[in-house]
Amino acid sequence: MKISVITATWNCVETVSDCLASVAGQSFAECEHILIDGGSTDGTLAVLEAQRAALAVLVSEPDGGIYDALNKGIAWASGDEVGLLHADDFYADREVLARIAGAFADPAVEAVYGDLVYVAKADTVRVIRYWRAGAYRPGRLRLGWMPPHPTLYLRRALYARHGVFDTRYRIAADYDLMLRVLSRLTGRVVYLPQVLVRMRVGWTSNRSLRRILRKSWEDYRALRANGMGGVAALVWKNLSAVPQFWQGAREGGAVGRSGLSVWRVGGAMVFGGSGGVGVFGGGGRWPGACLLGGRDNRT
């Protein structure tokens, strides 16, 4: 069994070394790390070149955004299973891929996922938000449930069967892909009730109201396109994320450290923190809600 791990990079010199070391330090040896760089100009490529011997594939060229880059990585993948690790993320411990491989030892298993924590960009010990995914049940997709995408590993054959990231989505192609694949699985889905990935937060590009509304609209489109409902599912999707901030605050030491704030913009309620930003209500074209994880999606 071989696992392909795909990382898309673009001007991430501050964090990519941790990502590379995290993959290289895994106890599971049958792993290929595929790096797709979007033409970085900040020194990222020099870091990648210095680690070239540890990489199965290194491509640096302009692309159409993170989902285009990830699709390139999937095309390069030769592993039996495929997962993603973003450039500012890292594995929770060195046994993560071994546990995932152990779950895939059962040929009936088609997907494996686990929990994720958002951590402060400058202090990765500090937990901002704890995403406890819970066990998979098909009906949960219609309630807005989704696994943390950076923890999800799929049989590579599923991409050939159900397609890759739809680049018509600029922010929610990962949600669309998960809905499309998980709703059509015939095999088992395994939940590992452990933190698999630690994700840095702290980016500011996702904190504009315009981007929040776009994310909400794309989530709604993905739900409708995959026959998983609409506004109600969208609202439940985002409401379910709110307790994760409080769980993260407990992990981080105190509720006040979550940095969660609430304010009003017109008829909508907006809340934000170092783990993301959300908006609820307002009626009109945006009757649902959105909650972002503060990430730069290279759009």
C-alpha positions in Angstrom: 0.0 0.0 0.0 1.2 3.5 -0.9 -0.3 6.8 0.2 0.1 10.0 -2.0 0.1 13.2 0.0 -0.4 16.4 -2.1 0.6 19.8 -1.1 -0.1 23.0 -3.1 2.2 25.9 -2.3 2.3 29.6 -3.2 4.4 32.2 -1.3 4.4 30.3 2.0 8.0 30.4 2.9 7.1 31.0 6.6 5.3 27.7 7.1 6.2 25.2 4.4 9.2 23.8 6.2 7.0 22.5 9.0 4.7 20.8 6.4 7.7 19.1 4.7 9.2 17.9 8.0 5.8 16.6 9.1 5.5 14.4 6.1 9.1 13.3 6.1 8.9 12.4 9.8 6.0 10.0 9.4 6.7 6.4 10.5 4.8 5.0 7.6 7.4 4.7 4.9 5.2 4.0 1.8 4.3 7.6 1.2 5.0 9.9 -1.8 4.9 13.6 -1.2 3.8 15.6 -4.3 4.4 19.4 -4.3 2.7 21.6 -6.8 3.9 25.2 -6.5 2.1 28.1 -8.2 5.2 30.1 -9.1 6.2 31.4 -5.7 8.4 34.5 -5.5 9.1 34.7 -1.7 11.7 32.0 -1.3 9.3 29.1 -1.1 10.8 27.4 -4.1 14.3 27.5 -2.7 13.0 25.7 0.4 11.4 23.1 -1.8 14.5 22.6 -3.9 16.5 22.1 -0.8 14.2 19.2 0.2 14.0 17.9 -3.4 15.3 14.4 -2.4 12.4 13.9 -0.1 9.8 14.8 -2.7 8.3 12.4 -5.2 7.2 15.2 -7.5 8.0 19.0 -7.5 6.3 21.2 -10.1 6.5 25.0 -10.1 4.4 26.8 -12.7 1.5 29.3 -12.8 -1.9 27.8 -12.1 -5.5 28.7 -11.8 -5.6 28.7 -8.1 -5.4 26.1 -5.3 -8.0 23.7 -6.8 -6.2 23.7 -10.1 -3.0 22.9 -8.3 -4.5 20.1 -6.3 -6.0 18.6 -9.5 -2.5 18.6 -11.0 -1.3 16.8 -7.9 -4.0 14.1 -8.2 -3.0 13.6 -11.8 0.6 12.9 -10.6 -0.4 10.6 -7.8 0.5 6.9 -8.0 -0.6 5.9 -4.5 -3.5 3.6 -3.6 -4.9 6.3 -1.4 -4.7 10.1 -1.8 -4.8 12.9 0.8 -4.0 16.6 1.0 -1.8 18.5 3.4 -1.8 22.3 2.9 1.4 24.2 3.2 0.6 25.8 6.5 -0.7 22.6 8.1 1.2 19.7 9.7 0.4 16.3 11.1 -0.5 16.0 14.8 2.1 13.2 15.3 4.4 10.9 13.3 1.9 8.0 13.4 -0.9 9.7 11.5 -0.3 8.0 8.1 0.3 4.6 9.8 -3.2 4.8 11.4 -4.8 5.8 8.1 -3.0 2.9 6.3 -4.2 0.6 9.0 -7.8 1.6 8.3 -7.3 1.1 4.6 -6.0 -2.5 5.2 -9.7 -3.5 5.0 -10.4 -3.6 1.2 -14.0 -2.6 1.9 -12.9 0.8 3.2 -13.1 3.7 0.6 -12.5 6.7 2.8 -10.8 7.6 6.1 -10.9 10.8 8.1 -10.4 12.1 11.6 -10.4 15.3 13.8 -8.6 18.6 13.2 -7.5 21.5 15.3 -7.0 25.1 14.3 -4.0 26.5 16.0 -2.6 30.1 16.2 -0.3 31.0 13.4 2.5 32.2 15.7 1.9 29.7 18.5 1.0 26.2 17.1 0.5 24.8 20.7 -2.4 27.2 21.2 -5.7 25.6 20.0 -8.2 28.1 18.5 -10.9 25.7 17.3 -11.4 21.9 17.8 -13.2 20.2 14.9 -14.4 16.9 16.3 -15.9 15.4 13.2 -17.8 12.5 14.6 -18.9 9.3 12.9 -20.1 9.3 9.3 -23.7 8.6 8.4 -25.0 9.3 4.9 -27.9 11.3 6.3 -25.7 13.8 8.0 -24.6 15.2 4.6 -28.1 16.7 4.3 -27.7 18.4 7.6 -24.6 20.3 6.5 -22.1 17.8 8.0 -18.7 17.4 6.4 -15.4 15.9 7.6 -12.4 18.2 7.9 -11.1 18.1 4.4 -7.3 18.0 5.3 -8.0 14.8 7.3 -9.9 13.0 4.5 -8.1 10.2 2.6 -9.8 8.5 -0.4 -9.0 5.6 -2.6 -7.4 7.0 -5.7 -9.9 5.2 -7.9 -12.7 7.4 -6.5 -11.3 10.4 -8.3 -11.4 8.6 -11.6 -15.0 7.5 -10.8 -16.4 10.7 -9.4 -14.1 13.4 -10.7 -11.7 15.9 -9.2 -12.1 19.5 -7.9 -14.5 21.6 -9.9 -12.6 24.7 -10.6 -15.7 26.7 -11.3 -15.9 27.0 -7.5 -13.3 29.4 -6.3 -13.7 28.8 -2.5 -16.0 25.7 -2.0 -14.6 23.2 -4.5 -13.5 21.0 -1.6 -17.0 21.0 -0.1 -18.5 20.1 -3.5 -16.0 17.3 -4.0 -16.8 15.8 -0.6 -20.5 15.9 -1.2 -20.1 14.4 -4.6 -17.9 11.5 -3.5 -19.3 10.7 0.0 -22.9 10.7 -1.2 -22.0 8.1 -3.9 -19.8 5.7 -1.9 -20.6 2.0 -1.9 -17.9 1.0 0.5 -17.1 1.8 4.2 -16.1 5.1 5.6 -13.9 5.0 8.7 -13.7 7.7 11.3 -10.5 7.9 13.4 -11.5 9.8 16.6 -8.1 11.5 17.0 -6.6 14.7 15.9 -4.8 14.0 12.6 -3.9 17.5 11.4 -3.1 20.8 13.0 -4.1 23.8 10.8 -2.7 27.3 11.3 -5.0 30.2 11.2 -4.3 33.9 11.1 -4.6 34.8 7.4 -6.6 37.9 6.8 -7.7 37.6 3.2 -10.9 35.6 4.1 -12.2 38.2 6.5 -14.0 40.5 4.0 -17.7 40.4 4.0 -17.6 40.0 0.2 -15.6 36.8 0.5 -17.8 35.5 3.3 -20.9 36.0 1.1 -19.2 34.3 -1.8 -18.3 31.3 0.3 -21.9 31.0 1.5 -23.2 31.2 -2.0 -20.8 28.6 -3.3 -21.7 26.2 -0.4 -25.3 26.6 -1.3 -24.6 25.9 -4.9 -22.6 22.8 -4.0 -25.5 21.5 -1.8 -28.0 22.0 -4.6 -25.8 20.5 -7.3 -25.3 17.3 -5.3 -28.9 17.0 -4.2 -28.1 17.6 -0.6 -30.7 20.3 0.2 -30.3 24.0 0.3 -30.7 26.8 2.8 -31.6 24.7 5.8 -28.5 22.4 5.3 -26.3 25.5 4.8 -27.5 27.0 8.1 -27.0 23.8 10.0 -23.5 23.4 8.4 -22.4 26.7 9.9 -24.3 26.6 13.2 -22.5 23.3 13.9 -19.2 25.0 13.7 -19.9 27.5 16.5 -19.3 25.0 19.4 -15.9 24.2 17.9 -14.7 27.6 18.9 -15.7 26.9 22.6 -14.0 23.5 22.4 -10.9 25.1 21.1 -11.0 27.7 23.8 -11.1 24.9 26.4 -8.2 23.2 24.7 -6.4 26.6 24.6 -6.9 27.3 28.3 -9.8 29.8 28.5 -12.8 30.9 26.6 -11.5 34.4 26.3 -8.5 33.1 24.3 -10.8 32.1 21.5 -11.0 35.7 20.4 -14.7 35.2 19.4 -16.6 38.5 18.8 -20.1 39.2 17.6 -21.5 42.3 16.0 -24.2 43.4 13.6 -23.9 44.6 10.0 -27.3 45.7 8.8 -29.8 42.9 9.4 -27.2 40.2 9.7 -25.3 38.9 12.7 -21.5 38.6 12.1 -19.1 36.9 14.4 -15.3 36.5 14.0 -12.2 35.3 15.7 -8.7 34.1 14.9 -10.3 30.9 13.7 -12.5 32.4 11.1 -15.5 34.7 10.4 -19.2 33.9 10.1 -22.3 35.7 9.1 -25.9 34.7 9.7 -29.2 36.1 8.5 -29.8 39.2 6.4 -32.5 37.7 4.2 -32.5 38.3 0.4 -30.0 36.5 -1.7 -28.0 35.4 1.4 -30.5 33.8 3.7 -28.0 31.2 5.0 -24.7 31.5 6.9 -21.0 31.1 6.3 -18.1 30.3 8.5 -14.5 30.5 7.2 -11.3 29.1 8.6 -9.1 32.1 7.8 -7.3 30.4 5.0 -5.7 31.8 1.8 -7.2 29.8 -1.0 -5.1 31.5 -3.7 -8.1 33.0 -5.5 
